[in-house]
Amino acid sequence: MPSDAFFKVMNRVHRVMLGASGGRFGWSISGMPVIELTTTGRHSGQPRATMLTSPYQEGSTMVIVATRGGDDHNPAWYLNLRDT
């Protein structure tokens, strides 16, 4: 499984791509819309933002899946939402 550092780097690369393109590229990956989810860190209390894809949408409802790339462990953003 990819490390936390890998996911952080990928989020940073995604943000750079969005910024460099003026927001024209990066809001869709493999036909899935990308959303930026901001949670409050469960330990730090600081805002934490992550880029996620939505594999299913119905109207204005978007589904996000807490898989951490298929790992057995929940991603930090899910734990932050759970503990809010």
Secondary structure, 3 states (H helix, E strand, C coil): CCCHHHHHHHHHHHHHHHHHCCCCCCCEECCEEEEEEEEECCCCCCEEEEEEECCEEECCEEECCCCCCCCCCCCHHHHHHHCC
